[in-house]
Amino acid sequence: MAIKVANNNSLASITALPSGVSGGAMTLLSTQTASSSSTLSFTSNIDDTYDEYVFRFYDIHPATDTAEFTFQTSTNSGSSYGVTATTTFFRAQHNEAGDATTLGYATAFDLAQSTGFQVLSGDIGADADQAQAGYLHLFDPSSTTFVKHFIAQVNNAHEAEYTINNFSAGYFNTTTAIDAVQFKMDSGAIESGVIKLYGIS
């Protein structure tokens, strides 16, 4: 098998990939902007067109201090949200004073065959300059053979002046196609922020 190489002298000079190398392009499917929104729901564009979907979170700001940013999925186009899930959650945190650090599993934020909403980040500050950003990958949601896996990483400004890097993953325990996803705070509204949905080819 021949090795494909780029003949340009530097990465900055590369204008095209060698033949036979594919990129895994991201296609923007939908954008939602929060404005004191109780929920943000994506009820279209999640189908068998792509095997992977990515949600990107930009400056998600809660109306309520110490809110938790959560999500759930639907198998009926958003008529209801509550697909049974089993998940894990851990996080690393460090404060602005530089004198407190933590890395650990967060049992309160995982699910064990639960239909509740999964936490993506917790204890987000509601100060004017505090928010969170990150991403969620949902894999093969239209499969009618396998459960639906997800992974997420979200960083948030904690209400007590910490940065917290949140890692969650798991699966929705259904072989029915997932076709909608909803995001909300566990208390209060999503005051502002943008969520973009991409399909990965």
Secondary structure, DSSP 8 states (H G I E B T S, - for coil): -------SSSGGG--S--TT-----EEEEEEEEEEEES-EEE-SS-STT-SEEEEEEEEEEESSTTEEEEEEEESSTTS-----EEEEEEEEEEETTS--EEEEE-GGG--EEE-S-EEEEEEE--STT--EEEEEEEE-TT-SSS-EEEEEEEEEEBTTSEEEEEEEEEEE--SS---EEEEEESSS-EEEEEEEEEEE-
